[in-house]
Amino acid sequence: MSRSIRGVREAISFPRFAAFTTGMTLSLVMLGVYTAATGSGLACSAQWPLCDNGLLPQTIPSFIEWFHRLIAMVTGWFILGTALWAWRRPGRRTRLAATLAVCLLPLQISIGAVTVTLNGVLPQGYSAPTQGAHLVVALSIFSLLVWTTLSARTERGPPLPRVRKTLGVALAAIVASTVVSRVFTPIAYTPAAQALFYGAALVAVAALLAATRWLAGTTVPQLRYATSFALLPLLAGMLLGRDLVFYTSTVRLLNVACFALAGAAVLAAALLTRRARPDGRAGAVASTRSD
């Protein structure tokens, strides 16, 4: 029994726990986008968890909203657990990022209450600005959790090969998110496509954050400016990609420009890292210095 408990403890390390929490947050954002896109956000109103006047939801929209809030509650506890665990470990930046993620949770919950449960009390609660703010806070929490996971990891070996692979992932994710976004008309922008759009975009965000962190330990640390810059048009494209604005031809052109800028910055960084000379410094050393 003691051997099995020891095995479980070794398997559930803090970096893995933080990574799992980050993955849950990504899934929650996708589920939240799908819930809003299907119009299920108001299905339970203030009755949750007693949707449709019962313990279990009776309609598909009610089930979508019921399941969304359930996952949100579980994810919130995981985020809190990540922060508490972080304070039992060394690493000031790890603790700071995890704590900031927890501090943003009440704001995210409050905005969610405005958009859904308090919509009948507050006029224009379920509106584009409120949904946009809801998304921005969610992206902030996700980014902080990604940084927490990266800070908790002890990377070994030169970081340049990791950066090259990560930039490849970021570029592929940007292309994938563009294909399923509103700018690519051959594919219908269904609720499922919206969820996939945000899932791919968040993968790109995570990859860019990782590349930005690891570039500090390479011979080309100045490329962090390119990866950091790529995050800005990518986030702008994510906001424009929602059904929060009247999608005119001008907005579509602006949306295309955002993805093009992000992709170009990532492609340039990827090409320059291919030409960079090999780095002999270990990732573990760079990670330790950054904390």
C-alpha positions as CSV (number, residue, x, y, z in Angstrom):
1,M,0.0,0.0,0.0
2,S,2.8,2.4,0.9
3,R,4.5,1.7,-2.4
4,S,1.4,2.4,-4.3
5,I,0.8,5.7,-2.4
6,R,4.4,6.6,-3.1
7,G,3.9,5.9,-6.8
8,V,0.8,8.1,-6.9
9,R,2.7,11.0,-5.2
10,E,5.5,10.7,-7.8
11,A,3.0,10.7,-10.6
12,I,1.1,13.7,-9.4
13,S,3.8,16.3,-9.3
14,F,3.2,20.0,-9.1
15,P,4.2,20.6,-12.8
16,R,1.8,17.9,-13.9
17,F,-1.0,19.2,-11.7
18,A,-0.5,22.8,-13.0
19,A,-0.4,21.5,-16.6
20,F,-3.7,19.6,-16.0
21,T,-5.3,22.7,-14.5
22,T,-4.2,24.7,-17.5
23,G,-5.7,22.1,-19.8
24,M,-8.9,22.1,-17.9
25,T,-9.0,25.9,-18.2
26,L,-8.5,25.7,-22.0
27,S,-11.4,23.2,-22.2
28,L,-13.5,25.4,-20.1
29,V,-13.0,28.4,-22.4
30,M,-13.9,26.3,-25.4
31,L,-17.0,25.0,-23.6
32,G,-18.0,28.5,-22.6
33,V,-17.7,29.8,-26.2
34,Y,-19.8,26.8,-27.3
35,T,-22.4,27.5,-24.6
36,A,-22.7,31.2,-25.6
37,A,-22.7,30.4,-29.4
38,T,-25.6,27.9,-28.9
39,G,-27.6,30.4,-26.9
40,S,-27.6,28.1,-23.9
41,G,-26.1,30.7,-21.5
42,L,-29.5,31.8,-20.1
43,A,-31.0,28.3,-20.0
44,C,-30.5,27.8,-16.2
45,S,-30.4,31.5,-15.2
46,A,-30.2,31.7,-11.4
47,Q,-31.6,28.2,-10.7
48,W,-28.3,26.3,-11.2
49,P,-27.7,23.5,-10.2
50,L,-31.5,23.0,-10.3
51,C,-32.0,23.6,-14.0
52,D,-35.6,23.2,-15.3
53,N,-36.8,23.1,-11.7
54,G,-35.2,19.7,-11.2
55,L,-31.9,18.1,-10.1
56,L,-31.0,17.3,-13.7
57,P,-31.6,19.5,-16.8
58,Q,-34.5,18.5,-19.0
59,T,-33.4,20.1,-22.3
60,I,-30.3,20.2,-24.4
61,P,-29.6,23.9,-23.8
62,S,-30.1,23.4,-20.1
63,F,-27.7,20.5,-20.1
64,I,-25.1,22.5,-22.0
65,E,-25.3,25.3,-19.4
66,W,-25.5,23.0,-16.5
67,F,-22.4,21.1,-17.6
68,H,-20.6,24.3,-18.4
69,R,-21.1,25.6,-14.8
70,L,-20.2,22.3,-13.3
71,I,-16.8,22.2,-15.2
72,A,-16.3,25.9,-14.3
73,M,-16.7,25.1,-10.6
74,V,-14.4,22.1,-10.7
75,T,-11.8,24.1,-12.7
76,G,-12.0,26.9,-10.1
77,W,-11.1,24.5,-7.3
78,F,-8.2,23.2,-9.3
79,I,-6.9,26.7,-9.9
80,L,-7.1,27.4,-6.2
81,G,-5.3,24.2,-5.5
82,T,-2.5,25.1,-7.9
83,A,-2.0,28.4,-6.1
84,L,-1.9,26.8,-2.7
85,W,0.5,24.1,-3.8
86,A,2.7,26.8,-5.5
87,W,3.2,28.5,-2.1
88,R,4.7,25.3,-0.8
89,R,7.4,25.4,-3.4
90,P,10.3,27.7,-4.2
91,G,10.0,30.1,-7.1
92,R,8.7,33.6,-6.6
93,R,7.3,34.0,-10.1
94,T,5.5,30.6,-9.9
95,R,3.7,31.7,-6.8
96,L,2.9,35.1,-8.2
97,A,1.4,33.8,-11.4
98,A,-0.7,31.2,-9.7
99,T,-1.9,33.7,-7.1
100,L,-2.8,36.3,-9.7
101,A,-4.9,33.6,-11.5
102,V,-6.8,33.0,-8.3
103,C,-7.3,36.7,-7.7
104,L,-8.9,37.0,-11.2
105,L,-11.4,34.2,-10.4
106,P,-13.9,36.4,-8.5
107,L,-13.8,39.0,-11.3
108,Q,-14.5,36.2,-13.9
109,I,-17.3,34.8,-11.8
110,S,-18.8,38.3,-11.3
111,I,-18.8,39.0,-15.0
112,G,-20.3,35.6,-15.7
113,A,-23.1,36.5,-13.2
114,V,-23.7,39.7,-15.0
115,T,-24.0,38.0,-18.4
116,V,-26.2,35.2,-17.2
117,T,-27.8,35.1,-13.7
118,L,-28.2,38.8,-13.2
119,N,-29.3,39.5,-16.8
120,G,-32.8,40.2,-15.7
121,V,-31.7,42.6,-13.0
122,L,-29.0,44.5,-14.9
123,P,-30.1,45.9,-18.3
124,Q,-27.8,45.0,-21.2
125,G,-26.1,42.3,-19.0
126,Y,-25.9,39.8,-21.8
127,S,-24.2,42.2,-24.2
128,A,-21.1,42.3,-26.4
129,P,-18.9,44.5,-24.0
130,T,-19.7,42.2,-21.1
131,Q,-19.0,39.0,-23.1
132,G,-15.8,40.6,-24.3
133,A,-14.6,41.4,-20.8
134,H,-15.5,37.9,-19.8
135,L,-13.3,36.5,-22.5
136,V,-10.4,38.9,-21.7
137,V,-10.3,37.8,-18.1
138,A,-10.5,34.1,-19.1
139,L,-7.5,34.6,-21.4
140,S,-5.6,36.3,-18.6
141,I,-6.3,33.4,-16.2
142,F,-5.2,30.9,-18.9
143,S,-2.0,32.8,-19.6
144,L,-1.1,33.0,-15.9
145,L,-1.6,29.3,-15.6
146,V,0.5,28.6,-18.6
147,W,3.3,30.7,-17.1
148,T,2.8,28.9,-13.8
149,T,3.3,25.6,-15.5
150,L,6.3,26.8,-17.4
151,S,7.9,28.2,-14.2
152,A,7.4,25.0,-12.3
153,R,9.1,22.8,-14.9
154,T,12.8,22.0,-14.8
155,E,13.9,21.8,-18.4
156,R,17.1,19.9,-19.3
157,G,19.3,20.4,-22.3
158,P,19.7,23.4,-24.5
159,P,16.5,25.4,-25.0
160,L,16.9,26.2,-28.7
161,P,15.5,22.9,-30.0
162,R,12.5,23.3,-27.7
163,V,12.0,26.8,-29.0
164,R,12.0,25.7,-32.6
165,K,9.5,23.0,-31.9
166,T,7.3,25.3,-29.9
167,L,7.3,28.0,-32.6
168,G,6.3,25.3,-35.1
169,V,3.3,24.4,-32.9
170,A,2.4,28.1,-32.6
171,L,2.5,28.6,-36.3
172,A,0.4,25.5,-37.0
173,A,-2.1,26.5,-34.3
174,I,-2.5,30.0,-35.8
175,V,-3.1,28.6,-39.2
176,A,-5.7,26.1,-37.8
177,S,-7.5,28.8,-35.9
178,T,-7.6,31.0,-39.0
179,V,-9.1,28.2,-41.0
180,V,-12.0,27.7,-38.6
181,S,-12.4,31.4,-37.9
182,R,-14.9,33.8,-39.4
183,V,-12.4,35.0,-41.9
184,F,-12.4,31.7,-43.7
185,T,-15.8,31.6,-45.4
186,P,-15.8,28.0,-46.9
187,I,-16.2,26.6,-43.4
188,A,-19.4,27.5,-41.6
189,Y,-18.8,29.4,-38.3
190,T,-20.9,27.0,-36.3
191,P,-20.8,26.8,-32.4
192,A,-18.4,23.9,-32.8
193,A,-16.2,25.8,-35.1
194,Q,-16.1,28.7,-32.7
195,A,-15.0,26.4,-29.9
196,L,-12.3,24.9,-32.1
197,F,-11.2,28.4,-33.2
198,Y,-10.6,29.4,-29.6
199,G,-9.0,26.1,-28.7
200,A,-6.5,26.4,-31.5
201,A,-5.8,30.0,-30.7
202,L,-5.2,29.2,-27.0
203,V,-2.7,26.5,-28.0
204,A,-0.9,29.2,-30.0
205,V,-0.9,31.5,-27.0
206,A,0.5,28.8,-24.8
207,A,3.2,28.0,-27.3
208,L,4.2,31.6,-27.7
209,L,4.5,32.1,-24.0
210,A,6.7,29.0,-23.8
211,A,8.9,30.2,-26.7
212,T,9.2,33.7,-25.1
213,R,10.3,32.2,-21.8
214,W,12.8,29.7,-23.3
215,L,14.3,32.2,-25.7
216,A,15.8,34.0,-22.7
217,G,18.3,31.1,-22.4
218,T,19.4,31.0,-26.0
219,T,21.9,32.9,-28.1
220,V,19.0,34.9,-29.7
221,P,17.1,36.3,-26.7
222,Q,16.1,39.3,-28.7
223,L,13.6,37.2,-30.6
224,R,11.4,37.4,-27.5
225,Y,10.2,40.7,-28.9
226,A,8.9,39.0,-32.0
227,T,7.1,36.2,-30.0
228,S,5.7,38.8,-27.5
229,F,4.5,41.0,-30.4
230,A,2.7,38.0,-32.0
231,L,0.5,37.7,-28.9
232,L,-1.0,41.1,-29.4
233,P,-2.5,40.7,-32.9
234,L,-3.4,37.1,-32.0
235,L,-5.5,38.3,-29.0
236,A,-7.1,41.0,-31.1
237,G,-8.0,38.5,-33.7
238,M,-9.6,36.3,-31.1
239,L,-11.8,39.1,-29.9
240,L,-12.8,40.1,-33.4
241,G,-13.4,36.4,-34.2
242,R,-16.3,36.2,-31.7
243,D,-19.9,37.1,-32.6
244,L,-19.4,40.3,-30.5
245,V,-19.3,42.8,-33.3
246,F,-21.2,43.4,-36.5
247,Y,-18.9,41.5,-38.9
248,T,-18.6,43.9,-41.8
249,S,-16.1,43.6,-44.7
250,T,-13.9,46.1,-42.9
251,V,-13.9,44.1,-39.7
252,R,-13.1,40.9,-41.7
253,L,-10.1,42.7,-43.3
254,L,-8.9,43.8,-39.9
255,N,-9.3,40.3,-38.6
256,V,-7.3,38.9,-41.5
257,A,-4.6,41.5,-40.8
258,C,-4.4,40.4,-37.1
259,F,-3.8,36.7,-38.0
260,A,-1.4,37.7,-40.8
261,L,0.7,39.8,-38.4
262,A,0.8,37.1,-35.8
263,G,1.7,34.4,-38.3
264,A,4.4,36.6,-39.9
265,A,6.0,37.3,-36.6
266,V,6.0,33.7,-35.6
267,L,7.3,32.6,-39.0
268,A,10.1,35.2,-38.8
269,A,11.1,34.0,-35.3
270,A,11.1,30.4,-36.4
271,L,13.3,31.1,-39.4
272,L,15.8,33.1,-37.4
273,T,16.0,30.4,-34.7
274,R,16.9,27.9,-37.5
275,R,19.8,30.1,-38.4
276,A,20.9,30.7,-34.8
277,R,24.1,29.0,-33.6
278,P,23.7,26.1,-31.2
279,D,23.4,27.0,-27.5
280,G,25.3,25.1,-24.9
281,R,23.4,26.5,-21.9
282,A,21.0,24.2,-20.1
283,G,17.3,25.0,-19.9
284,A,17.3,24.1,-16.2
285,V,19.8,26.9,-15.5
286,A,17.7,29.4,-17.4
287,S,14.6,28.4,-15.6
288,T,16.2,28.7,-12.2
289,R,17.6,32.2,-13.0
290,S,14.2,33.4,-14.2
291,D,12.6,32.5,-10.9
